[in-house]
Amino acid sequence: MKKLGVAILGLGVVGSGTYKILTENKEYFKTVEGLDITVESVLEINKSRIEELGIEKEKVAKNIQEVVSNRNVDVVVEVMGGVTFAKEFVLSALNSGKTVVTSNKELVAKHWSEIEKTAKKKNVGFFYEASSVGGVPVIRTLIESMQGNHITSISGIINGTTNYILTKMTDNGESYESALLEAQKLGFAEANPTADVEGFDAMYKISILSSLAFNKKVSIENIYREGITNLKEKDIKYADELGYVIKLLGIGKDKETGVEVRVHPTLVKKDSALAGVKGSFNAVKIVGDSVGEITLTGRGAGSMPTASAVVSDVIFAGKHSEFYYQPFNVEKSKEVKYVSDFTSKYFIRIESELGNKDALKIEKIFDKGVVIEKIIKEENDGKLDVIVLTNVAGEKQTLKTLEKVKALKGLTVENIIRVED
Ligand code: HSE
């Protein structure tokens, strides 16, 4: 039976889940996969984590050199997060002839080119299913199951932490702060929650996913990104009155005019499939020209769901001995044409001190620029909330119209949120 030695760099949330699955299912993997997998080495500075998992002392490496020079190690699993050390360690492992499995989306999104070149040069594998949408096998679906398609769009809920926070705020009226704290305790959130709540995590993932879907390297510099930290209770309340809930979406489209990739809070219809995706669950909708629409949904964050994806890569690596994964001609990425003036419906929340007179002025300005589909006017604490839901309009045209609204005295534009029907 083929033996496969694994090293795990980092025994945090994902690393400890990976260790558990690999050790507890050793016999099962022998029977079902024909692989005798052993965790030969771990690299972790927190001793209590090593003790909690009951790992023998001789398996604890002192440094990365010890890991990559270990002849029993075939596959190095990088689940430390961060980029500086992760990049150094991953390159060191590849250069030593080890196949690498990682869950690190930031690393993959930012340093794909260098890592890919090194893996190819050394003819070793590089696998990253866990980097995008945790336990949901979206990368393998794109690469192995949809070759008969030109994929025109990939979009959905791709960050568990923000979906958890937004669900708690919408369904239970919880505050942003308490929902974030819960997400951190449950192990969904990144060590630094800015990556989640400001949309960086989703940006890395949609960069990877749209690159694979469209066969072009979609760089993070060309992705429009906005997080959830500007959302207020009133946005959730008025969205609800209009028949919508708010979700943080990653959206990638391959159009005739170019590639359009963005991450931002989005109003989706209350009765849509995405609205029903709650808590830390993720959902990704892929549209291919042959198959039509496919939606994959499941847990996108957390210890065991992410470890599930890591383990599937370890097993895949055990069965494929050379470099694998669709390569991109990264040099050509400069030629990718991007769309920046995308079209959408818009939800605009304005607070006015002057009452109804202002609302009429606002409507007049919109009349000349962007068509209003619905308008809500509601008095709260002596102020007037004016909520405008527009028809589909260009982003630039909408922002130009709003500049004119902002020029009116005594009102503030509190939020602009895009709407996907
Ligand atoms: N912090 C990430 C999330 C973890 O909440 O989705 C999985 O990538």
Boltz pocket constraint, residues with backbone or C-beta under 6 A from the ligand:
constraints:
  - pocket:
      binder: B
      contacts: [[A, 103], [A, 130], [A, 131], [A, 133], [A, 134], [A, 158], [A, 159], [A, 160], [A, 161], [A, 162], [A, 188], [A, 189], [A, 190], [A, 196], [A, 201], [A, 300], [A, 301], [A, 302]]
      max_distance: 6.0
